[in-house]
């Protein structure tokens, strides 16, 4: 029988990904029997692939205020309950309701071409397809000149982003160009970015106010291209309009339209965006809890944000963190029945809009915050954990170093530590705990192209997960949680003496901040 190799090869790859991936631990290493059971479970009965499939392929992106975010809350709580973990949804606020629909963008003149484009989050829908001429921003140098031009935008679709002359990554240019050509192209790119920044400043607007001004002037739509510098990857954030569609177009198609408009070709595109504006939606954290048997009022927190932007599936931001903490909770429940301290999993909502879910949890649960032994947060991608900082707690080395002694050498050998380190002021949810004086630690992972390729982009998809690495992180997190729970001592919260900044002023410890509990005035 003839084999269809197009399908046969991926099948082999899938088999390797799903069946052969294991964390190699020296069989001669003397591990705590419970930690050894964690390793065996991860290697022989991992549920990571199924969790990722159900969350990422089944539910998809999880933008705050969408039905998909609520579905993810309910799914994660249901998973925890199926493992015998008490779980609930804790509301911390509300957000504007919205649901992504189909988006079709086509060039209709001077020729027909379907364009690679994505409607921005919360963008208004088109009641019927909008077809209009595409124009660029005017060559002016002052707000007065720009405001005089603004009426020209009426009925047009405005290209609002910087034009990228070259759509190749810096790495590829460096690989193939001569050193002289590379430096020339690099300098030209840097200068173009500076010129565009200066242009926007000179006309008196910014990324929030410029779309508002164009919409008020009667523009039919706004198109940007938030290119990452990696071929094929654009970042997708929220729309800044309330009545007209705002879309992101891939760098290649955006450049084509830009050149046509600049050359006087008068290109036209048609936008058909069928999103839905829904009633105000409740915002939740998913909270699971295994009550401690000896010290129920002291807590070990497993932390990850459940929400995402919705240009893709939110796989590495933060699907991998979510499934790491869920799998860790499953394994702890199964193999650590007599947990001394209460183990809590917090899957936070609206992290992307300013750590709102975890900040809400900190504000709404003061007794838990008071009793935190440690909070372990994982957020930045699919890679194995390679960095742990003491987050500014003077004695962090004493207990984290001790807990790491219980982690398999094959897992901890990759990790560099920084003690006492500096307190995280933002960026991810551990900072919410650190600001409150509770020991919250970021399990910083290896990059795997995270910031350039998958962070908030159209490429943050299931296939970017490296499950071998995620398994490594489950073993690490489970072992740290176990060691923290078993530690006879409560963690010391003494803060470091803060250094001085470049002005000679003493840097302040981050302040506890109120969460944004609604989308009112959010931009």
ROLUM-269871 format. One record per residue (C-alpha): residue in one letter; x, y, z; residue number from 1. Coordinates in Angstrom, 3 decimals, decimal comma. Layout:
BEGIN
(site A (X Y Z) NUM),
...
REM end
This chain:
BEGIN
(site X (0,000 0,000 0,000) 1),
(site X (1,316 3,421 -0,918) 2),
(site X (2,033 5,600 2,119) 3),
(site X (0,996 9,220 2,055) 4),
(site X (4,158 10,726 3,486) 5),
(site X (2,585 14,141 3,872) 6),
(site X (0,547 12,682 6,722) 7),
(site X (2,934 9,965 7,862) 8),
(site X (5,752 12,274 8,917) 9),
(site X (3,650 14,531 11,153) 10),
(site X (2,189 11,395 12,768) 11),
(site X (5,683 10,338 13,799) 12),
(site X (6,404 13,804 15,122) 13),
(site X (3,195 13,748 17,128) 14),
(site X (4,079 10,390 18,587) 15),
(site X (7,416 11,793 19,719) 16),
(site X (5,783 14,837 21,221) 17),
(site X (3,049 12,972 23,068) 18),
(site X (4,636 9,651 24,014) 19),
(site X (8,407 9,867 24,253) 20),
(site X (8,903 13,200 25,983) 21),
(site X (10,280 12,597 29,470) 22),
(site X (12,242 14,485 32,068) 23),
(site X (15,423 12,471 32,522) 24),
(site X (16,252 12,089 36,229) 25),
(site X (19,267 10,143 37,453) 26),
(site X (17,819 6,890 38,866) 27),
(site X (20,623 6,855 41,459) 28),
(site X (19,624 10,253 42,838) 29),
(site X (18,094 10,072 46,289) 30),
(site X (14,821 11,899 45,989) 31),
(site X (12,136 12,279 48,595) 32),
(site X (9,627 9,488 47,800) 33),
(site X (6,815 11,998 47,264) 34),
(site X (8,949 14,079 44,895) 35),
(site X (9,898 10,846 43,106) 36),
(site X (6,184 10,136 42,664) 37),
(site X (5,795 13,567 41,068) 38),
(site X (8,525 12,729 38,548) 39),
(site X (7,019 9,339 37,732) 40),
(site X (3,536 10,817 37,256) 41),
(site X (4,806 13,524 34,931) 42),
(site X (6,784 11,035 32,870) 43),
(site X (4,178 8,281 32,713) 44),
(site X (0,761 9,905 33,067) 45),
(site X (1,066 13,556 32,034) 46),
(site X (-2,212 15,321 31,325) 47),
(site X (-0,541 18,422 29,869) 48),
(site X (-1,348 17,702 26,229) 49),
(site X (-5,017 17,082 26,982) 50),
(site X (-5,237 20,199 29,130) 51),
(site X (-3,629 22,272 26,386) 52),
(site X (-5,948 20,828 23,763) 53),
(site X (-9,091 21,510 25,759) 54),
(site X (-8,041 25,020 26,745) 55),
(site X (-6,370 26,252 23,568) 56),
(site X (-8,070 24,377 20,750) 57),
(site X (-11,387 23,899 22,506) 58),
(site X (-11,920 27,293 24,169) 59),
(site X (-9,318 29,378 22,389) 60),
(site X (-8,247 32,923 23,293) 61),
(site X (-9,464 34,283 26,623) 62),
(site X (-9,943 38,025 26,434) 63),
(site X (-11,455 39,594 29,548) 64),
(site X (-15,157 40,295 29,080) 65),
(site X (-15,699 37,582 26,475) 66),
(site X (-17,770 34,387 26,736) 67),
(site X (-14,556 32,463 26,105) 68),
(site X (-12,991 33,874 29,272) 69),
(site X (-15,994 32,766 31,292) 70),
(site X (-15,814 29,348 29,600) 71),
(site X (-12,147 29,077 30,642) 72),
(site X (-13,045 29,956 34,242) 73),
(site X (-15,752 27,302 34,320) 74),
(site X (-13,578 24,723 32,548) 75),
(site X (-10,638 25,191 34,936) 76),
(site X (-12,900 25,028 38,005) 77),
(site X (-14,519 21,889 36,603) 78),
(site X (-11,121 20,279 36,043) 79),
(site X (-10,096 20,978 39,615) 80),
(site X (-13,336 19,546 40,993) 81),
(site X (-12,896 16,419 38,855) 82),
(site X (-9,606 15,833 40,715) 83),
(site X (-11,256 16,290 44,105) 84),
(site X (-10,087 19,874 44,615) 85),
(site X (-12,545 22,407 46,020) 86),
(site X (-12,880 25,125 43,383) 87),
(site X (-14,919 28,256 42,855) 88),
(site X (-15,068 31,418 40,766) 89),
(site X (-14,332 34,585 42,720) 90),
(site X (-15,586 37,769 41,111) 91),
(site X (-13,302 40,802 41,303) 92),
(site X (-15,019 43,151 38,857) 93),
(site X (-16,760 43,569 35,512) 94),
(site X (-15,624 44,350 31,978) 95),
(site X (-17,189 45,429 28,724) 96),
(site X (-18,686 42,406 27,028) 97),
(site X (-17,485 41,535 23,535) 98),
(site X (-17,057 38,494 21,315) 99),
(site X (-14,863 38,133 18,280) 100),
(site X (-16,581 37,123 15,055) 101),
(site X (-15,364 36,524 11,528) 102),
(site X (-13,161 39,145 9,904) 103),
(site X (-12,635 39,378 6,160) 104),
(site X (-10,480 42,086 4,626) 105),
(site X (-10,002 42,244 0,866) 106),
(site X (-8,367 44,658 -1,520) 107),
(site X (-10,917 45,416 -4,244) 108),
(site X (-8,921 47,944 -6,314) 109),
(site X (-6,671 48,106 -8,319) 110),
(site X (-6,920 44,310 -8,192) 111),
(site X (-8,589 41,748 -6,002) 112),
(site X (-6,628 40,189 -3,152) 113),
(site X (-7,616 38,766 0,223) 114),
(site X (-5,506 40,398 2,921) 115),
(site X (-4,025 38,885 6,087) 116),
(site X (-5,742 41,004 8,740) 117),
(site X (-7,168 40,764 12,259) 118),
(site X (-9,832 42,868 13,918) 119),
(site X (-8,480 44,392 17,133) 120),
(site X (-10,022 43,428 20,461) 121),
(site X (-13,250 45,282 21,319) 122),
(site X (-13,376 46,797 17,838) 123),
(site X (-16,869 47,809 16,690) 124),
(site X (-18,399 45,508 14,099) 125),
(site X (-19,362 46,546 10,602) 126),
(site X (-23,158 46,307 10,226) 127),
(site X (-22,420 45,713 6,580) 128),
(site X (-19,089 45,490 4,830) 129),
(site X (-17,233 48,811 4,632) 130),
(site X (-15,506 49,487 1,305) 131),
(site X (-13,399 52,610 0,979) 132),
(site X (-10,229 54,117 -0,394) 133),
(site X (-7,077 53,650 1,657) 134),
(site X (-4,988 56,705 2,524) 135),
(site X (-1,845 57,395 4,525) 136),
(site X (-1,243 60,079 7,123) 137),
(site X (-0,283 63,453 5,655) 138),
(site X (3,264 64,794 5,401) 139),
(site X (2,868 67,618 7,905) 140),
(site X (4,930 68,817 10,841) 141),
(site X (2,520 70,468 13,261) 142),
(site X (-0,803 69,884 14,980) 143),
(site X (-2,325 72,856 13,195) 144),
(site X (-1,420 71,409 9,796) 145),
(site X (-2,660 67,974 10,788) 146),
(site X (-5,948 69,268 12,115) 147),
(site X (-6,415 71,179 8,862) 148),
(site X (-5,938 67,884 7,008) 149),
(site X (-8,261 65,844 9,244) 150),
(site X (-11,468 66,441 7,216) 151),
(site X (-9,710 64,667 4,311) 152),
(site X (-10,001 61,413 6,277) 153),
(site X (-13,788 61,411 5,987) 154),
(site X (-15,018 58,244 4,294) 155),
(site X (-11,499 56,834 3,986) 156),
(site X (-9,676 53,937 5,662) 157),
(site X (-6,548 55,429 7,196) 158),
(site X (-3,219 53,604 7,452) 159),
(site X (-2,050 54,790 10,856) 160),
(site X (1,102 52,748 11,559) 161),
(site X (4,688 53,215 10,477) 162),
(site X (5,600 51,824 7,062) 163),
(site X (8,216 49,080 7,221) 164),
(site X (10,527 49,208 4,210) 165),
(site X (11,940 45,742 4,937) 166),
(site X (9,822 42,899 6,292) 167),
(site X (12,719 40,637 7,227) 168),
(site X (13,896 39,972 10,767) 169),
(site X (17,122 41,535 12,009) 170),
(site X (18,524 38,039 12,546) 171),
(site X (18,004 37,112 8,905) 172),
(site X (19,484 40,364 7,635) 173),
(site X (22,520 39,870 9,871) 174),
(site X (22,944 36,295 8,630) 175),
(site X (23,002 37,107 4,930) 176),
(site X (24,038 40,743 4,513) 177),
(site X (27,613 41,944 4,412) 178),
(site X (28,628 43,654 7,672) 179),
(site X (28,518 47,011 5,886) 180),
(site X (25,038 46,398 4,476) 181),
(site X (23,758 45,135 7,814) 182),
(site X (24,923 48,276 9,611) 183),
(site X (23,443 50,468 6,864) 184),
(site X (20,029 48,760 6,992) 185),
(site X (20,039 48,730 10,793) 186),
(site X (20,754 52,465 10,924) 187),
(site X (18,025 53,181 8,359) 188),
(site X (15,491 51,161 10,349) 189),
(site X (16,369 52,883 13,611) 190),
(site X (16,146 56,301 11,971) 191),
(site X (12,762 55,487 10,417) 192),
(site X (11,388 54,501 13,830) 193),
(site X (12,712 57,738 15,387) 194),
(site X (11,245 59,793 12,542) 195),
(site X (7,801 58,228 12,934) 196),
(site X (7,835 58,725 16,709) 197),
(site X (8,792 62,365 16,191) 198),
(site X (6,066 62,759 13,558) 199),
(site X (3,308 61,530 15,863) 200),
(site X (4,597 63,802 18,632) 201),
(site X (4,759 66,808 16,314) 202),
(site X (1,156 66,437 15,165) 203),
(site X (0,053 66,454 18,795) 204),
(site X (-1,459 62,993 19,177) 205),
(site X (-0,633 59,541 20,560) 206),
(site X (-1,771 55,959 19,963) 207),
(site X (-4,953 56,568 21,949) 208),
(site X (-5,950 60,036 20,813) 209),
(site X (-5,070 59,699 17,105) 210),
(site X (-7,667 56,973 16,373) 211),
(site X (-10,233 59,001 18,297) 212),
(site X (-9,475 62,065 16,185) 213),
(site X (-9,704 60,092 12,929) 214),
(site X (-12,997 58,545 13,996) 215),
(site X (-14,396 61,952 14,947) 216),
(site X (-13,317 63,289 11,543) 217),
(site X (-15,478 60,652 9,852) 218),
(site X (-12,925 58,034 8,804) 219),
(site X (-14,531 54,801 7,598) 220),
(site X (-11,947 52,653 9,358) 221),
(site X (-8,412 52,533 10,715) 222),
(site X (-5,692 50,044 9,828) 223),
(site X (-2,405 49,494 11,631) 224),
(site X (0,384 46,944 11,419) 225),
(site X (1,878 46,221 14,836) 226),
(site X (4,714 44,097 13,489) 227),
(site X (7,085 42,473 15,963) 228),
(site X (10,085 42,391 13,643) 229),
(site X (9,698 38,610 13,266) 230),
(site X (8,321 37,521 9,898) 231),
(site X (4,629 36,651 10,149) 232),
(site X (4,067 37,854 13,717) 233),
(site X (1,966 40,897 14,608) 234),
(site X (0,836 41,951 18,070) 235),
(site X (-2,898 42,279 18,626) 236),
(site X (-4,159 44,610 21,351) 237),
(site X (-7,361 46,596 21,780) 238),
(site X (-9,113 48,959 19,407) 239),
(site X (-9,204 52,669 20,251) 240),
(site X (-12,422 53,363 18,344) 241),
(site X (-16,074 53,096 19,382) 242),
(site X (-17,941 53,271 16,059) 243),
(site X (-15,624 52,356 13,196) 244),
(site X (-13,608 49,162 12,713) 245),
(site X (-9,942 49,092 13,666) 246),
(site X (-7,846 46,297 12,183) 247),
(site X (-4,268 45,070 12,097) 248),
(site X (-2,833 44,044 8,721) 249),
(site X (0,226 41,827 8,308) 250),
(site X (3,362 43,754 7,416) 251),
(site X (3,498 42,472 3,823) 252),
(site X (-0,059 43,479 2,885) 253),
(site X (0,127 46,695 4,872) 254),
(site X (3,280 47,689 3,002) 255),
(site X (1,653 46,985 -0,343) 256),
(site X (-1,329 49,192 0,486) 257),
(site X (0,937 51,919 1,797) 258),
(site X (3,057 51,987 -1,355) 259),
(site X (-0,033 52,052 -3,571) 260),
(site X (-1,543 54,934 -1,630) 261),
(site X (1,723 56,877 -1,701) 262),
(site X (2,076 56,315 -5,472) 263),
(site X (-1,428 57,660 -6,129) 264),
(site X (-2,999 54,330 -7,124) 265),
(site X (-6,001 54,986 -4,807) 266),
(site X (-6,325 51,413 -3,498) 267),
(site X (-9,631 50,289 -1,991) 268),
(site X (-10,265 47,633 0,628) 269),
(site X (-13,435 46,064 2,007) 270),
(site X (-13,726 45,268 5,722) 271),
(site X (-16,359 42,825 6,975) 272),
(site X (-15,941 42,433 10,755) 273),
(site X (-18,703 40,587 12,575) 274),
(site X (-17,849 40,911 16,259) 275),
(site X (-20,537 41,363 18,907) 276),
(site X (-20,835 43,941 21,654) 277),
(site X (-22,369 42,140 24,632) 278),
(site X (-23,711 43,224 28,034) 279),
(site X (-21,256 44,043 30,822) 280),
(site X (-19,563 40,798 31,860) 281),
(site X (-18,464 39,672 35,311) 282),
(site X (-14,722 39,129 35,753) 283),
(site X (-13,578 36,116 37,764) 284),
(site X (-10,535 34,375 39,157) 285),
(site X (-10,616 30,580 39,322) 286),
(site X (-9,585 29,542 42,838) 287),
(site X (-8,898 25,964 43,924) 288),
(site X (-7,951 24,913 47,431) 289),
(site X (-6,654 21,814 49,222) 290),
(site X (-7,036 22,501 52,923) 291),
(site X (-3,913 22,055 55,053) 292),
(site X (-3,978 19,284 57,659) 293),
(site X (-1,674 20,906 60,238) 294),
(site X (-1,453 24,596 59,317) 295),
(site X (-4,637 25,384 57,401) 296),
(site X (-4,199 29,139 57,855) 297),
(site X (-0,857 29,172 56,074) 298),
(site X (-0,819 28,981 52,292) 299),
(site X (1,241 27,893 49,322) 300),
(site X (-0,058 29,601 46,178) 301),
(site X (0,226 28,235 42,633) 302),
(site X (-0,200 31,306 40,438) 303),
(site X (-0,812 31,880 36,719) 304),
(site X (-3,036 34,164 34,706) 305),
(site X (-5,782 32,482 32,726) 306),
(site X (-6,708 35,371 30,437) 307),
(site X (-4,956 36,325 27,198) 308),
(site X (-5,077 38,725 24,327) 309),
(site X (-6,972 37,220 21,442) 310),
(site X (-4,884 37,531 18,303) 311),
(site X (-4,193 33,813 18,678) 312),
(site X (-4,771 31,090 21,294) 313),
(site X (-2,734 32,572 24,138) 314),
(site X (-0,635 29,405 24,241) 315),
(site X (2,604 30,686 25,764) 316),
(site X (0,942 33,716 27,360) 317),
(site X (-0,286 32,159 29,449) 318),
(site X (-1,684 28,787 28,471) 319),
(site X (1,580 27,105 29,476) 320),
(site X (1,564 28,743 32,904) 321),
(site X (-2,074 27,769 33,364) 322),
(site X (-1,604 24,103 32,466) 323),
(site X (1,593 23,963 34,556) 324),
(site X (-0,310 25,033 37,664) 325),
(site X (-3,325 22,843 36,916) 326),
(site X (-1,146 19,777 36,377) 327),
(site X (0,822 20,598 39,528) 328),
(site X (-2,412 20,825 41,525) 329),
(site X (-3,608 17,497 40,121) 330),
(site X (-0,355 15,782 41,081) 331),
(site X (-0,229 17,313 44,565) 332),
(site X (-3,785 16,186 45,230) 333),
(site X (-2,950 12,672 44,054) 334),
(site X (0,429 12,112 45,754) 335),
(site X (0,509 14,520 48,694) 336),
(site X (-2,612 13,707 50,690) 337),
(site X (-1,377 15,027 54,044) 338),
(site X (-0,339 18,511 52,997) 339),
(site X (0,635 20,506 56,071) 340),
(site X (-0,303 23,914 54,672) 341),
(site X (-3,265 24,852 52,513) 342),
(site X (-2,396 24,729 48,828) 343),
(site X (-4,208 27,255 46,642) 344),
(site X (-4,256 27,559 42,879) 345),
(site X (-5,115 31,006 41,561) 346),
(site X (-5,825 31,372 37,845) 347),
(site X (-6,193 35,103 37,434) 348),
(site X (-8,377 37,123 35,107) 349),
(site X (-7,498 40,418 33,400) 350),
(site X (-3,762 40,198 34,013) 351),
(site X (-3,247 41,729 30,590) 352),
(site X (-5,029 44,933 31,615) 353),
(site X (-2,877 45,482 34,706) 354),
(site X (-2,712 42,431 37,021) 355),
(site X (-6,364 43,062 37,908) 356),
(site X (-7,297 39,542 38,973) 357),
(site X (-4,351 38,977 41,306) 358),
(site X (-4,567 42,507 42,683) 359),
(site X (-8,249 41,884 43,356) 360),
(site X (-7,393 38,643 45,156) 361),
(site X (-4,824 40,434 47,316) 362),
(site X (-7,297 43,161 48,242) 363),
(site X (-10,235 40,798 48,823) 364),
(site X (-8,443 38,055 50,783) 365),
(site X (-6,300 39,771 53,453) 366),
(site X (-6,242 36,719 55,760) 367),
(site X (-4,827 34,527 53,014) 368),
(site X (-2,209 37,153 52,127) 369),
(site X (-1,224 37,358 55,797) 370),
(site X (-0,636 33,597 55,876) 371),
(site X (1,222 33,097 52,580) 372),
(site X (4,230 30,844 52,927) 373),
(site X (5,123 31,361 49,241) 374),
(site X (3,451 32,089 45,931) 375),
(site X (4,976 30,574 42,790) 376),
(site X (4,014 32,307 39,544) 377),
(site X (4,739 31,173 35,994) 378),
(site X (3,962 33,368 33,015) 379),
(site X (6,648 33,959 30,425) 380),
(site X (6,386 31,173 27,903) 381),
(site X (6,944 27,507 27,240) 382),
(site X (10,616 27,259 28,221) 383),
(site X (12,112 25,478 31,215) 384),
(site X (12,519 27,627 34,317) 385),
(site X (16,010 29,120 34,453) 386),
(site X (15,695 32,101 36,832) 387),
(site X (14,372 32,583 40,353) 388),
(site X (14,870 35,865 42,196) 389),
(site X (14,437 36,456 45,905) 390),
(site X (12,211 39,456 45,037) 391),
(site X (13,899 41,646 47,628) 392),
(site X (13,234 39,451 50,687) 393),
(site X (16,400 39,363 52,793) 394),
(site X (16,055 35,761 53,961) 395),
(site X (14,772 34,360 50,671) 396),
(site X (18,013 32,444 50,093) 397),
(site X (17,553 30,529 53,346) 398),
(site X (14,246 28,990 52,373) 399),
(site X (14,331 28,915 48,566) 400),
(site X (17,793 27,374 48,651) 401),
(site X (16,533 24,744 51,063) 402),
(site X (13,461 24,003 48,938) 403),
(site X (15,544 23,718 45,777) 404),
(site X (17,555 20,997 47,501) 405),
(site X (14,435 18,836 47,202) 406),
(site X (14,168 19,365 43,430) 407),
(site X (15,710 16,781 41,075) 408),
(site X (19,167 17,833 39,923) 409),
(site X (18,170 17,480 36,269) 410),
(site X (15,538 20,179 36,828) 411),
(site X (17,324 22,583 39,181) 412),
(site X (20,653 22,462 37,325) 413),
(site X (19,273 24,939 34,768) 414),
(site X (18,262 27,496 37,374) 415),
(site X (20,198 30,615 38,270) 416),
(site X (19,169 32,419 41,440) 417),
(site X (19,479 36,041 42,501) 418),
(site X (19,305 36,871 46,226) 419),
(site X (17,920 38,964 47,640) 420),
(site X (17,082 40,392 44,248) 421),
(site X (14,747 43,297 43,636) 422),
(site X (10,974 43,318 44,185) 423),
(site X (8,915 42,945 41,037) 424),
(site X (6,940 46,101 40,392) 425),
(site X (4,718 44,704 37,651) 426),
(site X (4,899 42,532 34,584) 427),
(site X (3,205 39,510 36,091) 428),
(site X (1,089 38,416 39,021) 429),
(site X (3,823 37,614 41,539) 430),
(site X (4,232 41,392 41,791) 431),
(site X (0,760 41,708 43,348) 432),
(site X (1,891 39,536 46,261) 433),
(site X (5,331 41,128 46,562) 434),
(site X (3,780 44,593 46,824) 435),
(site X (1,713 43,330 49,777) 436),
(site X (4,880 42,075 51,472) 437),
(site X (4,115 38,416 50,771) 438),
(site X (6,820 36,161 49,299) 439),
(site X (5,815 35,889 45,654) 440),
(site X (8,313 34,386 43,224) 441),
(site X (8,462 34,389 39,455) 442),
(site X (9,551 31,123 37,888) 443),
(site X (11,314 32,770 34,968) 444),
(site X (11,580 30,559 31,943) 445),
(site X (13,916 30,234 28,979) 446),
(site X (12,876 32,585 26,189) 447),
(site X (12,190 30,305 23,186) 448),
(site X (11,581 33,486 21,144) 449),
(site X (8,800 34,557 23,506) 450),
(site X (8,991 38,346 23,353) 451),
(site X (9,639 38,609 19,627) 452),
(site X (7,550 35,750 18,345) 453),
(site X (4,643 34,701 20,580) 454),
(site X (4,046 37,370 23,254) 455),
(site X (0,634 38,895 22,406) 456),
(site X (1,000 37,934 18,742) 457),
(site X (-0,901 36,144 16,010) 458),
(site X (1,549 33,250 16,422) 459),
(site X (0,906 32,376 20,075) 460),
(site X (-0,561 29,007 19,190) 461),
(site X (-0,629 25,430 20,503) 462),
(site X (2,175 24,287 18,201) 463),
(site X (4,612 26,660 19,943) 464),
(site X (4,402 24,644 23,177) 465),
(site X (7,419 22,446 23,958) 466),
(site X (5,873 19,905 26,304) 467),
(site X (9,226 18,505 27,445) 468),
(site X (9,965 21,932 28,916) 469),
(site X (6,527 22,296 30,501) 470),
(site X (6,915 18,872 32,143) 471),
(site X (10,177 20,096 33,631) 472),
(site X (8,313 23,053 35,116) 473),
(site X (5,561 20,885 36,592) 474),
(site X (8,146 18,795 38,445) 475),
(site X (9,865 21,948 39,685) 476),
(site X (6,639 23,619 40,836) 477),
(site X (5,272 20,507 42,515) 478),
(site X (8,544 19,908 44,353) 479),
(site X (8,807 23,539 45,481) 480),
(site X (5,184 23,564 46,632) 481),
(site X (5,707 20,339 48,557) 482),
(site X (8,912 21,584 50,197) 483),
(site X (7,317 24,935 51,082) 484),
(site X (4,315 23,195 52,578) 485),
(site X (6,447 20,817 54,641) 486),
(site X (8,909 23,453 55,888) 487),
(site X (8,626 23,664 59,688) 488),
(site X (9,350 27,407 59,576) 489),
(site X (7,119 30,208 58,304) 490),
(site X (8,918 32,298 55,707) 491),
(site X (10,619 35,473 56,811) 492),
(site X (9,249 38,639 55,157) 493),
(site X (12,024 41,070 56,016) 494),
(site X (12,627 43,422 53,095) 495),
(site X (16,008 44,424 51,787) 496),
(site X (17,443 47,916 52,104) 497),
(site X (16,540 49,430 48,775) 498),
(site X (19,300 50,893 46,582) 499),
(site X (19,497 54,393 45,157) 500),
(site X (18,518 55,241 41,598) 501),
(site X (20,620 57,226 39,134) 502),
(site X (19,356 60,486 40,713) 503),
(site X (20,498 59,442 44,171) 504),
(site X (16,963 58,828 45,483) 505),
(site X (16,165 55,651 47,387) 506),
(site X (14,089 53,248 45,296) 507),
(site X (10,762 52,529 46,963) 508),
(site X (9,246 49,108 47,542) 509),
(site X (6,305 48,667 45,138) 510),
(site X (2,970 49,864 46,475) 511),
(site X (-0,151 47,741 46,741) 512),
(site X (-2,450 48,891 43,960) 513),
(site X (-6,189 48,684 43,610) 514),
(site X (-7,260 46,528 40,678) 515),
(site X (-9,154 48,039 37,803) 516),
(site X (-12,549 46,569 38,625) 517),
(site X (-14,318 47,803 35,498) 518),
(site X (-13,453 48,855 31,954) 519),
(site X (-14,706 52,391 32,505) 520),
(site X (-12,091 54,843 31,189) 521),
(site X (-9,855 51,934 30,087) 522),
(site X (-7,704 52,747 27,061) 523),
REM end
